[in-house]
Amino acid sequence: MDPIKMYKSSLTLKEAVTYYSDLKGVGFPFFDSQEPGDVAIRKMGYALIAPWVCSLDPDSKVDRWTTNGAVEFAENPVKAIDLKRQFAPIGPNLDIERTPPASAGSVCKIVTNGRGVP
């Protein structure tokens, strides 16, 4: 069964990103896998996550768990990592619980590879 088609409209963005990221096992064995199934699920995730995060108020805050999960569905995962460093630096603190949130506008740019529109 295709996990993206199991989307529940009652989920929050954080819940949806976490659920689908975990369900598809993104990042294993390699976050930018070019296997047809991995590419397809990344595209489906992008189709769900990008419009959602880009429709938020650009100044609203997106926690690091959601930001990290959304990046996994980026149009181009390699470029997204570079953009994440630019738009949402984590700083010296490696404790994700204490890392400040990113703005929704920044997360949108990261996921859409700088275009800011899905």
Residue pairs with C-beta under 8 A, 6 or more apart in sequence:
2 41
2 44
3 20
3 23
3 24
3 41
4 20
4 41
4 44
4 45
4 47
4 48
5 44
7 16
7 20
7 48
8 16
11 19
13 49
13 52
13 53
13 56
13 62
13 66
14 63
14 65
14 66
14 69
16 48
16 49
16 52
17 49
17 65
17 66
17 69
17 70
17 73
18 65
18 66
18 69
20 45
20 48
20 49
20 69
20 73
21 45
21 69
21 72
21 73
24 41
24 45
26 41
26 42
26 45
26 72
26 73
27 72
31 72
31 77
32 77
32 78
33 39
42 72
42 73
42 74
42 77
45 72
45 73
46 73
46 74
46 75
46 111
46 118
47 118
48 73
49 70
49 73
49 111
50 73
50 75
50 108
50 111
50 112
50 118
51 118
53 62
53 70
53 104
53 107
53 108
53 111
54 104
54 108
54 111
54 112
54 116
54 117
54 118
56 62
56 104
56 108
57 104
58 103
58 104
58 105
58 108
59 103
59 104
59 105
60 103
60 104
61 101
61 102
61 103
61 104
62 70
62 101
62 102
62 103
62 104
62 107
63 101
64 90
64 96
64 99
64 100
64 101
64 102
65 96
66 107
67 84
67 88
67 101
67 102
67 107
67 110
68 96
70 107
70 110
70 111
71 77
71 80
71 81
71 84
71 107
71 110
71 111
73 111
74 80
74 110
74 111
74 112
74 113
75 111
75 112
75 113
76 113
79 113
79 114
80 110
80 111
80 113
83 109
83 110
83 113
83 114
84 110
87 102
87 106
87 107
87 109
87 110
88 102
88 106
88 107
88 110
90 99
91 99
93 99
102 110
105 116
108 116
108 118
109 115
109 116
111 118
112 118
